[in-house]
Amino acid sequence: MGFSEDPELQPILFGLFLSMYLVTVLGNLLIILAVSSDSHLHKPMYLFLSNLSFVDICFISTTVPKMIVDILSHNRVISYVGCLTQMSVFLFFVCMDDMLLTVMAYDRFVAICHPLHYTIILNPHQCILLLLVSLFLSLVDSQLHNAIVLQFTCFKGVEIANFFCDPSHLLSLSCSGPLIKTIVSYIVSIIFGFFPILGLFVSYHKIFSSILKMPSSGGRYKAFSTCSSHLSAVCLFYGTGIGVYLGSDVSYSPIKGMVASLMYTVVTPMLNPFIYTLRNRDISSTLKRLYSWRV
């Protein structure tokens, strides 16, 4: 489905989504460039941040380019294989986003609560292991959804009430029994909902406890400033994601569902670079040096 059938609104929607997509890609590429070009940023925190930026680029690229092409061509048809591919890739990257935000919370916990052992605990091997585990779990989730949706055989002529192949819509259309759907929903909710949120809560509980115990206000401010950007990104990601599903349960309508989906599939990846550049001095100073060097 599209956001509007009005022909006069199509150029506006095209310009809006194209500009949002370009801003997202450019902003996240700048973070990757800053981290890779500055040796002072070759730390676990910025390794995870650059991976998050790459995942955000891929995340938004699974939905927005297809939507832009649909607006230009006035054709919102997608093939069976194309829909399954989009759903699988979308799930993979949204789960990677989820996992990386949890890993980054653990990184901040170690840095603030165990600063003397930071480089030992989060050594290069441990960082790579955390990334590989995130990659593996994300792949398992996307393939689990695929296995269920593949049982939906009557796919021709189906209308999906969203601007992309939303996994929740496809799961509801699947021919699998309600028990299988419920089991899959619970497994995914526990692995990618309960455990990450629990990890975030425990990490930040320990972080805030350590910060409050610091004797000087300057030390407390410095410690909090190192995790404020990550906390903002977490609130944005989970806030929009939870809002989508709470809103769909309370008073669902296709246009409300699409606007809510737009918030976490497009707006969140677009705002992340602004959050990390405006609230992180190391990133912003590196970008300023890169700009002055180019000029």
Secondary structure, DSSP 4 states (H G I P E B T S, - for coil): --S---GGGHHHHHHHHHHHHHHHHHHHHHHHHHHHH-GGG-SHHHHHHHHHHHHHHHHHHTTHHHHHHHHHHT-----HHHHHHHHHHHHHHHHHHHHHHHHHHHHHHHHHHSGGGHHHHT-HHHHHHHHHHHHHHHHHHHHHHHHHHTT----TTPPPSSSS--HHHHHHH--S-HHHHHHHHHHHHIIIIIHHHHHHHHHHHHHHHHHHT-SSHHHHHHHHHHHHHHHHHHHHHHHHHHHHHHHHHHS--HHHHHHHHHIIIIIHHHHHHHHHHHS-HHHHHHHHHHHHHH-
